[in-house]
Amino acid sequence: MEHSRPTGRRILACEVDDLDDGEAVRIPEEETGTKDAIVVFNDSGHFYALNDTCPHARASLSEGWVEDGQVECPMHGATFDLKTGAVLSPPATDDAVTHTVEIRHGAVWVLPEAEPDQ
């Protein structure tokens, strides 16, 4: 997977205390300035951000199940590593796009990654 660099823009996703373990918050693409919405997941107090759309079947990963560092797509059950975006199980074959997350003063910030031209 080719990695890109953060755009330098920070987006407030939520307060740390507002996102319970196993839950997600979706940031629409109108706010992120990216081609897809970004979803922030809380997995046991660790926060991760991925593009919201499953690369396999266009389902919303924000509606998936989060556990043990993975998110499972609600449509066909493909799983992705929350940290790297790597596909962990089929039917997906393409990795999910990840974004940098920072925790500052009790808030969760996302730094959207610049998306490569396709």
Buried (B, 14 or more C-beta within 10 A) or exposed (E): EEEEEBBEEBBEBBEBEEBEEEBBBBBEBEBBEBEBBBBBBBBEEEBBBBBBBBBBEEBBBBBBBBEEBBBBBBBBBBBBBBEBBBBBEEEBEEBBBBBBBEEEEEBBBBBBBEBEEE
